[in-house]
Amino acid sequence: MKKRLTALSLIYVVSILFISVRLFFWQIVKGSSLSQIATSQYQSQSQTKAFRGAILDSGGSYLVASVTSWRLFANPPKIKDNKKVIANTLAPLLVEDPKDIKDEVSLIENDLNSNSPYIPIKEKISDDVKKKIENLSFTGLGFESIEDRLYPEGSSSAQLLGFVGKDKEGGDVGYFGLEGYYDLPLKAKTGFTIRDTDPFGHPILSGDLSSVPELGGVDLVTSINKGIQLLVEQKLSKAMETYEAKLGNVIIMDPKDGKILAMASYPSFDPRKYYDYSNELFKNPNISDSFEPGSIFKPLVMAAGFDSKVINKNTFCDICDKPYKVDKYQIETWNQQYFPNSSMTDIIVHSDNVGMTFVGLKLGGKRLIDYIDKFGIGHLTGIDLQGEDTPPSRKKDEWNIVDEVTATFGQGVAVTPIQMIRSLSTIANGGFLVRPHVVQSIKKDDFTKNVELDAPTRVITKDAANTVKDMMIKAVKDGEAKWAMPKGFLIAGKTGTAQIPVAGHYDSKKTIASFVGFAPANDPKFIMLVSLTEPQSSQWGAETAAPLWADIARDLFPMLGIHPEN
């Protein structure tokens, strides 16, 4: 009897322990997940989505907008029709180029043979194509709405705008250009609603309801003039064919406040189909690629000479009658012509390398390096575009006499196009360094906020700027590119032809041709920098970049209300 009672007691204790352990497991270990399951049985959750913000030009026209498009998906287990027939019927509707139909058929067939209940087939399908597919009445196919970015002008401004791709979690994220730089304010915030439901999933009117509203992204109003942007891209594309150049860049900016009116590069890409292009095309060469500027750098060095008062209007070059030897190198003019006792204006008009060496020797190495730094060379401009880069500056103690001399005519010093146009704007605007920018204001419904700009920084005197400006006016009227310039307009400008460094030496046949100019010179409404990499028709800026600049300017003048002098 005693043994039986002991056995019963043991069974009782074990049972209590087992029940306690199970209760602990369900209440503590699994409590949270069970609570969520229970909640899901009497509550429903739904998400509400808003659109990403738009990007507008200065006049309010859309450069980028968000619209609804469709994702085609399949539920293969529910498909009753012949899958090969479905693939052959859908493919012509889902590709633009007939050459891609065969590959598309193969991809669709592979998707339809899956055992998964949900297989995405194609995204970014238009309403028209959606309707055509629905009329086919295939079983096991469906559509869901998705947000899509619309580019009214196609690939125009692609490297300026950037594109919207996917992050690691599959969410939308902006890359490069404006889309990347302003991704956070452009991005929409998802809303959600939680409410009590009955066992059949129907809402209980007297039950709890909580929600957070969706919030669309802000709109960006840019300084880009769509008409000017399209003009620039059309002219640049034509020039690339005419001059057979490898690369081409154009920037048009207001020199007084740094507003970018247009920015284009060639080749480019289609931001809506970015995945079809090489990653190299995504970066904007105007803000990320460096080059040796050549003679368009000369006005900066000349301005430094006047600002520091080591030269004046009555200074004459006493070494300009022949090549000048520096260390073991001979500094020569570009055309082997020499002009004894050249004035400072003559040096700019003739684009005289020996004359610029004279100015550099007057400045001295330390002062020259300091001015290059003051002009912003080697520093990020702070432009509001994702992807800006700058070549590293040579340290002050690493400069030698050859470096100092060649820098005076733009060799051995590296810049980006945006740095170059920014620094040359100091001559156009009376001596101030401004910060280039693209976005003027942000908008959300009835709210508008202007973007605050950095105060301009004076880097040279007004007199020094105006003196060099007059030289650049003379260079346009009497220089090697005078034949290409529009007649009757007061233009200040300078050509540039820089050899490209390759494997430690300069390739005489590979050049970057450039031209920078602003107008009207006495009260500039724009400054424009044009550069062409490795033009084949001619290596000289006067015969390639300058004509392109002039071709754009002829149509730009009436658009900006610029009239002939008389």
N, C-alpha and C positions, 0 to 999 in steps of 0.2 A: 504493500500500500504506500509505504514511504517513498519507494522508488518511482511509483506512478506519479505521485504529487510533485516530486522533483522534476520529472520529465515534462509534466504539464507547465510547471513554472518556467522551465527553460524555454519551452515553445512560446509561452506568453511574452517573455522578455525579448526573444528574438523577433517576434511579430511586431512588438512595439518599436523596436529599433528599426526594423525594415520600413514600417509606416513613417517613422520620423525622418528617415533618410530620404524616402520618396517625396514627402512633403517639402523637405528642404530643397530637393532638386527642382520640383515644379514651382515652388514659390520664390525661391531665391535665384537659383541658377537660370531657370527658364522663364522666370517671372516677366522680364521685360518683353521677350518675344511673344509670349502668350498674351500679354496685355495688348500688344500691337495687333495680334490676330483677332482678339475679341473686339478691339476698337474698330477694326476694318469691317466687322460684321454689322455694326450699326452706324458707321461713319463712312462717307465717301470723300475723296480728295480729287481735285482737278486743278490743272495749271492753266494760266492764261498768259499768252505771250504778246509782247509788243514789238514794234519794228526798230531796227537800228536807225540812228539818225542819218539824215541826208547831208550831202556836200553840195553847196551852191556856189555859183560864180558871183562876181561882184554885183551883177544886175539881178540876182535872184533866180537865174536859170539853173536847172539841175545838171551837175556834173556826175553825181551818183545819187540814186534813190533806192529805197527798199520796196519790193513788190512781192505779192504772193505768187508762187509757182507751185509745181506739184512733183511729188516723188511717186514713181510707179513701183509697186511691190507685187510680189507673187506669194501665194500659199500653195506650193507644189502639191501637197497631198489632196487638195480640193480641185485640182485641174482635171477636167474631163476631156478636153480637146487634145488633139495630137500636138505634142510639144514642139516637134520640128516645124509644123505648120505655123504655130504661134510665133516661133522665133523668126521664121522667114517673113512673116507678115509685119511683125513689130519693127524689125531692124531698119527698113527704109524710112520709117517714121521717126527714128531716134537718132539718126546721124545726118550731118549736113553734107558730107562729101560721099558720093556714091562709092568711092574706092574703099570706104570703111565698112560697107555693108557686110561683107563676108566675115570680117573679124567680129562684128557686132552679133551676127547670127550665132557664131560659136560661143560667145560670152553668154548670150541669153539662154541657149540650149543648156549650157553647163549649170546656170542658175536654176532653171526649171527642173532639172533632174536631181535637185537636192531634196532631202527628206525634212528640211526645216519648215516650220509653218509660216516663217516670215523671211523673205529674201528681197532686199531692195534691188531693183533692176536698173533704174535710171532716175537721176535728179534733174531739176531745173527744166521741167517740161511745161510748155505753154498751155494756155486754155484751149487753143485750137487743136493741138496735138492730143491733148487729154480727151477732147470730145471725139476725135477720130478713133481713138483706141476704145473708148466706151461703146461706140457704135458697132464695134466688132463683136461685142457680147461674149468674149472669152470668159470662161469660168476660172476662178482662182486668182484673178488679177484685181488689184485695187489701187486707190490713190490716197495720199495724205498731203495736206497743204504744208508748205515749208516757206521760209523767208528766202528771198533771192535778191541779189544786188543788180540793179539795172544801170547800165552805162549808156545814156542816150547817144553819145558820140562814139560808141564802140571803143576802140583802143586808144582814142585820144587821151592824152594826159596820164597814161597808165603808170609811168614811173613816178609821177608827181602824186597821184592818188593812192597807189598801192592796191591791195586787194584783200578780200576777206576769205580766209581759209579755215582750217580746223585745228584745234589743239589736241592734246593727247586723249582727252575725254570725249572728243567729237563735237565740242562746242565751237561756235563761231568766234574767230579772233582776227583782228586786223594785222596785216603784215606790210611793212615798208610804207614810205610816203605818209600821207595824211591818215590813212586807215590805221597804220601802225602807231604813229605818234599820238593820235587822239583816240585810241581804241577804247579807253575807259569811259570818257564822256559820250562817245558815239554808241556804245553798247547798251542794248535794252535790258531792263531788269524784269525777270519773270514774276508774275503774280500767282497766287494760289487761293483756293477756296476749300474749306472743310465744313461739312454739314452732317447732321444726324439723318440716318435713313432707316427705313423699315427692313425686315428680313428679305424683301424682294428688291431692295436697292432704291425704293422710291423716297424722295425727300419728305421728312416730317416737318410740317409747317411750324409746329410749336417747338421743334428741337433747336439745339444750338447751331449757330452759324458764325463762322469767323473767316475773314478773308484779308488778303494783302493785295492791293491793286497792282497790275503791271505798270511799268513805267518805260516809255519809249526813250531812246537816246536823244541827245540834243542835236540840232542841225548846225553845221559849220558854214558860215558865210565867208568866202575867201576873197582875196584881192585879184584872183584870176579873171581876166576878161575873156569869155569864151570865144568871141570873134577873133581876138588877137591870137589866142592859143591855136585855133584851127588854122589861121593864116600862117603862123610860124611852122606848124607841122606840115602843111602843104608845101611851103617853100623849101623846108629842110629836106623833105623826101625827094623833091625834084632835084635839088642841088646834089644830093648823094649820088644820083644817077649821072648828072652832068659832069661832076668832078671825080666820080668813081672813088669816093672816099670810103674808108673802112668804118669810121664812126663820125657822128656829128652831134654837136650840142649848141643850144641857143638858150640864153636867159635874157629876159627883158624885165627891168626893175625900175621903180621910181627912186631916183638917187637921194631924194630929200628925206624919205621916211622908211625906205627898205621894202616897200610893198612889191611883191612879185606879181607882175602882170601876165607873164607867160613863161613857161619852162618846158623845153622839149629835148628829147634825145632820140637818136636813131642808131641801131635798130631798137625796137620796143616789143611789147607783147600785148595780148588781149587779157585784161584783168578778170573777165568772166570765165576764161578758160586757161587760167594761169598754169594749171597742171600739165598743159601740153607744151610748156616752154622750159628752156634751161634756166636754172636758178640764177645764172649770171646776168640774165636780162632783167631781173627784179630790182636790182639796185639802181639808183639814179646816178649816172656818171657826173651830173652837174654838181652833186654834193659829196660824192664818195671817191671819184677817180682823180688822181693827181697827174700833172703834166708840167713840163718846163715851159714857161710862158713866152720866152723870147722877147721880142721888141715891145710888146704891149706892157712890159714891166718898166720900160725906160721912163715913162712919165712919173712914176712913183719916185725913182731915184733922183730925177731932176727936181721934183717938188721938195724932196728932202734937202737938196743942195740950196734951194732958195729959202726954205724955211729956216735952215741953220745959218744962212747968210754967208756961206763960204763961196757962193757965186752970186752975181747979180746980172741985170740986163746988159751991162757994159762989159761983162767978162767974155774973153775970147780964148779959144782953145789953142795953145801953143805947141801941141803934139799931134795935131790932126793932119799934118802934111804927108804922113807915111805910116806904115804899120808900127805898132808899139810893142816892144819886147818886155814881157813879164816872166821872170825866171827863165825857163827854157822855151817858152811859148811866144808866138807872134800873134798879137791881136790885130785882126784885119777887118776891113769893112766888108759888107755882104756882097758888094759888086766891084771890089778892088778899085774904087774911085776915092780920092782923098781931097779934102778941102782945107787948105791952110787958113789959119786964123778964123775958124768957124765960130759964129755966135752960138749961144745956147739954143736959140730957135733953129738955126741951121742944123744943129746936131739932131734935133727931134725930126725935122723935115726930111733930112737925109737918112735918118735911122742909123746914125754913125756909131759903130761900136768903139772906135778909138776915142771919139768925143765923150761917150759915156764913161770910158775908162778915166778920162781926164776929170770928170765930175766925181767919180768914185775916189780918186786919189785926193781930191780936195776935201771930200767928206772925211776920209780916214775910215779904217775898218770898223772900229768900235761904234762910231756914230752911224755908219751905214747899217750895221747889224741892229742897232737900237731902233732905227726908223722902220726897217723891215718888220720888226716885232710890233711897233706901234700901228702899222698898217694892217695888222691882224694876220699876217702871213704865218702859217704854222699853227694857227689857233682855230678851233671850231667857231663858226659864226653864230651858232645857236639857233639856226633856222628851224622852224617847227615842222620838220620832216624826219621820219625815222630813217636811219641809215647814214647820217652825215659822218664823214671821216676826214682825217687830215694827215698828210705825210708828216713824220716826225721832223722837228727842226734840228738843224745841226747845232751842237752846243757851241757857245761862244769861244771856248778855248780850242775848238777843232777847226776854226777857219784859218786858212793861210792866204797869202797875197793873191794867189791865182783864184781862189774861191771868191775873194772880195771883188776882184776885177770882173770876172765872168758874170757875177751876180748883177752887175750894173746894167748888163744888156740881157738879163733874164735867162741865163744858162747856169746850170748847177744849183738852181733853187726850184723847189717844187711847190705847186699851189693846186688847189681845186678851183674849178670855174666859179663857184659861189664866193670863194675867198677873193678871187681876182676882181670880180665885178664889184664886190663890196669895197675893196681897197681903192679901186679907181673912181668910185663914187665920191671919194673925198675931194677929188678935183672938180667934179661936176657940182657939188653942193656947197662949196666954199670952205672945205677943210674938216668935215665931220665924218666920223666912222659910225655908221648906222647898223642896226641888226636886221638882216633880211627876215621877212616873215610872209606867210601865205594866208593865214586865217585872220580876218578882221574882227569878227564877232561870233558869238554863239547864241542860238535861238532855241527857245522851247515854248511852244504855244505863243502867248502874248509877251513873254519875257525875252529881252535881248540884253546881252552884256558885251560891251566892247572889250577886246583883248588889250591889256595894258602893255605898252611898249617901253623898252629901255630908252633912257634919255641918250641922245647922240653924244659921242665923245669927240672933242676937238683934238685933232692930231697934227694939223698944220695950220698956218695962218691963212686968212682969207686972201691976202696979197699973194702968197706963194701959190695957192690953188688957182687964182685968177691968172697969174703969170703963165703957169703951165697950160691952163685952158686955152689961152691965146695961142700958144705954140701948137696945140693940137688942132686948133682951127686952121692954122697955117699949113699943118701937115695934110689936112684933108684937101685944101685948095691947091697945094703945090707938090704934094708927095706922090709916091708911085701909084697910089690907088685913086688919084683924082679923076681919072677917066670913068670910074664906075659910080661916083657919087651923084645923087640927085642934085640938079642944078637949082639955084635960087634959095636954098635953105642953109641956115647957119649951123653947121655941124662941126663938132670937135671929135677927133678920132685918131686912132693909131693902128697900124698893121703890125702883125707879128708872124714870124716864121721861125720855129724852133726845131732843131734837129732832135731826133729821138735817141736817147742813150740806149745802147744795146751791148751787153756783155763788156761793160767797162769802157766803151768808146761810143762816139756819135756816128750814126749811120747817115751819110750825106744824102741818101736817096729817100729816107723816111723822115717826114716832117709833120709837125702839127701847125697848120695854118690858122691864123686867128685875126679877128678885127674887133675892136671895141670902139664904140662911139656914143655920143649923147647929143640930144637936140630938143628944142632950140638951144644952142650953146650958152646964150645969155640968161636963160631961165629954163633949164632942162625939165621936160616932162617924162623923159625916159632915158635910161642908159641900156645899151644892148651889147652883149658879148656873144660872138659867134666863133666856134672853133671846129675845124675839120681835121680828122686824123688820117694821115697818109693819103691825101688826094693824089690821084694818078695823072690827071690832066695837066697839072702844074703843082710844084711844091710850094709856091709862093703865096703868102696870105693876100697880097695885092691882087692876085689873079683868081682867087677862089673864095676865101672867107669874106673879103671886102665886097665883091659883087653880090654875094648872098645877103650880107648885111643891108646893102643898098636896095636889093630887091624887096626885102621885107619892109624896109623903112618907107618906100614909096607908097605902099598901101597902108602903113601904120600912121603916117602923118595925118591924113584926113580923119582917121578913126579917133585920133587924140586931139583933133582941132588945131594941128600945127600948120601954119600958113607960110608961104614963101616970104622972104625978107621984104620984097617990094610988092 
